[in-house]
Amino acid sequence: MSEVQALAPTGALSVETVTRVHHWNEHLFSFSITRPASFRFRSGEFVMLGLPDGQRPLLRAYSIASPAYAEELEFLSIKVPDGPLTSRLQGIKEGDSVFLGRKPTGTLVADALLPGRRLFLLATGTGLAPFLSLIRDPDIYERFAQVIVVHSVRRVSDLANHDELKSQLAGDPLVEEQALAQLHYVPTVTREPFHTSARIGGLIEDGTLFGGPILGPKQFDPAEDRIMMCGSMAMIREQAAMLDALGFEEGSNAKPGHYVIERAFVG
């Protein structure tokens, strides 16, 4: 019996099995776990995950990277050598057990946005995770004519799921045709040579974000653009201030708006 299985979970937790682990580099990895039959969530939400810490579970919030219909739950995580949870979580392997919270939640969901034509998903680092869930959900392509994923990282090897995104989800059983026509991927690498090297704010300011196949205004327009942001606090605060100045209003589950952030991670 594993340490996780030996520590009986509370009613708010279940014990799940790791089914896959993929290490992108020395400080970034993805993993999947079994999904309880009763577990329901909206694409873009997060949930608590954890391991035992003595006689108590040690839990942290993780965005779910798999779509709401997936049979397993996928997550994207950094590796922090001295992190209370990630220092141990990075060593998990197939067959290991982890705690899973039973109540997913979050604001990075389509229901928190007003109707629009273009959806911009602005991510740094592991902030990509909830957007991996959203772009594999057929509903998002019914709501928006264009879906633009912007992923800013320091190194090329940090571009998790790069090939899948670059191919516009080729081979996906549910959204392949829609994604090919409506999904656009804008990766940028700030500390290594790459074809795009500006930070997200720079891509917005010089118009790069609105070029190429992306149709519509060459700047953010509250009349038709909706934005989700996840990642570094600096990026989110900078872009939220810019959007506020343009007349955008932040949305929530209770009151949909022009843009949303995940305040559980921002603080």
TAFEN-V992349 format. One record per residue. N is the residue number from 1. RES is the residue in one letter. PSI is psi in whole degrees, -180 to 180 (NA if undefined). NEAR is the number of other C-alpha atoms within 8 Angstrom. Layout:
# TAFEN-V992349
N;RES;PSI;NEAR / N;RES;PSI;NEAR
This chain:
# TAFEN-V992349
1;M;132;4 / 2;S;166;7 / 3;E;-37;7 / 4;V;-46;12 / 5;Q;-32;9 / 6;A;-29;7 / 7;L;101;9 / 8;A;126;6 / 9;P;158;10 / 10;T;178;6 / 11;G;-17;5 / 12;A;-4;8 / 13;L;152;10 / 14;S;161;11 / 15;V;122;11 / 16;E;162;12 / 17;T;136;11 / 18;V;128;16 / 19;T;-20;10 / 20;R;144;9 / 21;V;132;12 / 22;H;122;7 / 23;H;116;8 / 24;W;-40;11 / 25;N;-163;8 / 26;E;-10;6 / 27;H;23;8 / 28;L;132;12 / 29;F;158;14 / 30;S;152;12 / 31;F;154;12 / 32;S;151;12 / 33;I;165;12 / 34;T;153;11 / 35;R;124;9 / 36;P;145;6 / 37;A;-29;4 / 38;S;-1;4 / 39;F;121;7 / 40;R;141;6 / 41;F;162;8 / 42;R;139;8 / 43;S;128;13 / 44;G;-11;16 / 45;E;167;15 / 46;F;168;12 / 47;V;163;14 / 48;M;135;11 / 49;L;154;12 / 50;G;180;12 / 51;L;165;12 / 52;P;147;11 / 53;D;89;7 / 54;G;-122;5 / 55;Q;12;6 / 56;R;151;7 / 57;P;139;11 / 58;L;115;9 / 59;L;146;10 / 60;R;156;8 / 61;A;131;8 / 62;Y;130;11 / 63;S;141;12 / 64;I;124;16 / 65;A;-11;14 / 66;S;154;13 / 67;P;165;14 / 68;A;-22;10 / 69;Y;-5;4 / 70;A;148;7 / 71;E;-23;6 / 72;E;166;9 / 73;L;127;12 / 74;E;146;11 / 75;F;156;13 / 76;L;130;13 / 77;S;147;10 / 78;I;167;9 / 79;K;115;12 / 80;V;113;8 / 81;P;-40;6 / 82;D;15;6 / 83;G;134;8 / 84;P;-41;6 / 85;L;-50;11 / 86;T;-26;13 / 87;S;-26;12 / 88;R;-37;8 / 89;L;-32;8 / 90;Q;-14;8 / 91;G;3;6 / 92;I;154;9 / 93;K;169;8 / 94;E;131;9 / 95;G;-16;7 / 96;D;165;9 / 97;S;146;11 / 98;V;159;12 / 99;F;142;15 / 100;L;128;12 / 101;G;155;11 / 102;R;-5;9 / 103;K;86;6 / 104;P;153;11 / 105;T;-180;8 / 106;G;166;10 / 107;T;-4;13 / 108;L;59;13 / 109;V;153;12 / 110;A;-32;6 / 111;D;-17;7 / 112;A;2;15 / 113;L;147;14 / 114;L;159;9 / 115;P;148;8 / 116;G;-178;11 / 117;R;-40;11 / 118;R;134;12 / 119;L;116;13 / 120;F;126;12 / 121;L;102;12 / 122;L;118;12 / 123;A;144;14 / 124;T;142;13 / 125;G;-133;12 / 126;T;-1;10 / 127;G;-10;12 / 128;L;-27;12 / 129;A;-54;12 / 130;P;-26;15 / 131;F;-27;12 / 132;L;-33;11 / 133;S;-48;15 / 134;L;-43;12 / 135;I;-11;11 / 136;R;11;11 / 137;D;118;13 / 138;P;-30;10 / 139;D;-32;6 / 140;I;-30;10 / 141;Y;-16;13 / 142;E;-29;7 / 143;R;-31;9 / 144;F;141;12 / 145;A;-33;9 / 146;Q;140;12 / 147;V;118;14 / 148;I;115;12 / 149;V;120;14 / 150;V;119;13 / 151;H;114;14 / 152;S;127;13 / 153;V;170;12 / 154;R;-41;9 / 155;R;156;10 / 156;V;-40;9 / 157;S;-11;7 / 158;D;-7;11 / 159;L;73;11 / 160;A;140;6 / 161;N;23;6 / 162;H;-49;7 / 163;D;-41;6 / 164;E;-43;9 / 165;L;-40;9 / 166;K;-33;8 / 167;S;1;7 / 168;Q;44;12 / 169;L;35;12 / 170;A;132;8 / 171;G;-7;5 / 172;D;128;8 / 173;P;-22;5 / 174;L;-35;7 / 175;V;10;11 / 176;E;-51;12 / 177;E;-43;6 / 178;Q;-44;10 / 179;A;-38;12 / 180;L;-35;10 / 181;A;-28;6 / 182;Q;-18;10 / 183;L;133;13 / 184;H;141;11 / 185;Y;124;11 / 186;V;90;9 / 187;P;148;10 / 188;T;139;14 / 189;V;122;16 / 190;T;-16;12 / 191;R;9;7 / 192;E;158;9 / 193;P;133;7 / 194;F;159;8 / 195;H;-22;5 / 196;T;126;7 / 197;S;-2;11 / 198;A;154;10 / 199;R;170;10 / 200;I;-41;10 / 201;G;-38;10 / 202;G;-38;8 / 203;L;-33;11 / 204;I;-46;11 / 205;E;-42;7 / 206;D;1;7 / 207;G;-2;10 / 208;T;-37;8 / 209;L;-24;8 / 210;F;13;12 / 211;G;-168;9 / 212;G;-131;4 / 213;P;-3;5 / 214;I;122;8 / 215;L;155;6 / 216;G;-165;5 / 217;P;152;7 / 218;K;24;7 / 219;Q;169;7 / 220;F;136;7 / 221;D;117;8 / 222;P;-16;10 / 223;A;-29;5 / 224;E;-9;9 / 225;D;141;13 / 226;R;143;15 / 227;I;137;11 / 228;M;142;12 / 229;M;138;14 / 230;C;134;12 / 231;G;-136;12 / 232;S;144;10 / 233;M;-36;7 / 234;A;-46;6 / 235;M;-47;11 / 236;I;-46;12 / 237;R;-40;8 / 238;E;-48;9 / 239;Q;-33;9 / 240;A;-40;8 / 241;A;-41;8 / 242;M;-44;8 / 243;L;-41;11 / 244;D;-42;9 / 245;A;-25;7 / 246;L;-1;8 / 247;G;8;7 / 248;F;150;11 / 249;E;135;9 / 250;E;138;9 / 251;G;172;13 / 252;S;176;11 / 253;N;-32;8 / 254;A;-31;6 / 255;K;97;7 / 256;P;147;12 / 257;G;-160;13 / 258;H;-27;14 / 259;Y;158;13 / 260;V;151;15 / 261;I;166;10 / 262;E;98;11 / 263;R;-18;7 / 264;A;-27;6 / 265;F;-28;5 / 266;V;-41;7 / 267;G;NA;4
